[in-house]
Amino acid sequence: PRKPLPVIFMTDHVPEAMQDDAKRWAEEFGTPIFLNSVWLREVENWDRSQMASETYRNKRDRRKKYTATSDEIYAKLTSALAGYPGIAFWGGHGNDPYQVSLPTLRRVLEASGEKLVVVIYPELEDPSDEFAYVLNDLLYPLAETAQKTHDKIYIRTKHFFWETAIYHPMWSRLLSGEFSDVFVPSMEETTDKTQELSVAARLGVWTAGCTDDWGARCARDNPSFDRMRQFSHQMLPNHFLRNQVFTIAYGARYMNNVAVDQDYMSVLWELIAKGILYVPKRGEIVSFSPVRLGMIEPDPDFEDQGNNVKWTTFFDPEYERQNRFVFERTNGSWPAAPLTEWDFSRIAAGAWERRQNFLPSYPHGLVLIGPHGDTFDRRLRENLHPLYRDIMQEFVTDGRWYYTPDGKKQPPQTYYRTVEQAIKTAAEKLPLTVEGQVAWVAAVSAPHHIRLTVIDGGYLNPNDRQARVTFHAVTPVEVRDLVSGETISTTERTVTIDVPCGLFRFFDVTIREPLAPRD
């Protein structure tokens, strides 16, 4: 296989006892990379009187002290570059995106030299037209500078952002790919119950060429799906570890984590460094379904439902009966509720309830959720593995309706059968698929080799699992566990794999027919 792609841990703390190992991995393998995470308790006090948006002129984050000067922010951030390959810090937040002014941010980026600067913007979830001002006044101008300095802007949003808000016209410059080398799509998913959709939506934006990278985050409150009834400070990191294995195996390279038990998590770093956990390019992945969802500007009710995940007191049974959606039961009234028969999470991802599906099974291949249009379709075919070139099929939706190629609306509660059958039929065109309560990823590492990652899919309820691997468009010669060296018999078109509780397995699958990865 080729040299491993670098994975950037932006906010992880490396224990002192492992500093030498981390340095050796970076020198020997070029991965993982650990940035210096800078927390700005004091943010910039600058003159906003000329801002045209009254809303954002007056916004402040109550957790911050607005006492620092531009020079003080600049000095703190640039000094943090010493001894590290780069830094990561909040440039702002949904509560106030302007915690550091644009001129100061530009000074920092321009002073970073060849070191990497990642500016993080958490919780940018304002879908109103007012936010267009922030994009045009702050984020797009900052992206223009970051493009010149080879730095990144990390868009860490919440809820249904990558299925809804990103398809509003104000975000068109991100979707166009103009800043594909700058913006990194990520998520903050506390209290969310649609993780199986958000990962498909970020992958959809990435594979369509809107961005060159994508990211993921793990924090102690990830297991919470109902803040009012749960203690949201989980200190057991096993589910974080498995979630990171899954996202990195799908090509995520920018990780924004809250440190929990770094000695425990360090096994992930070594798996990355030694290439056991294969980090694929988008043109190497062969576990995407040939069927995808093409998103158009979202239906307003669908967007409102998917982004109001905390309230539980406004349940309206009459509204629920009269309004059906492609993605059902997404508001805060439905924590842990069973999914409807036609829900896309059920027919595509194999989910059965609205819970924290951070490790979805997608038994027929992961169904990408991405932008609709000829430009995106062309870029998708250019970016994906060549096997997808002539087998892709798109279903268009605004979240409420499906739309046929001639523009006719189709209700999800009946049209889902067409979509579901297409997903099942298309799976037979893939090299392989995996069934069971596991998450899985397959990527071509060489013409006759597929890397298969299989993970215990019980995010909150780890257990011993059995995974059934079915080979379709390829003939297996050997299936070898990269850690134990065990070889699994492949006399049939199916193979059964045991996955221990709370763990994952990495396989090299030798195949008879070549599947050359895209350059």
Disulfide bonds with the S-S distance in Angstrom:
none
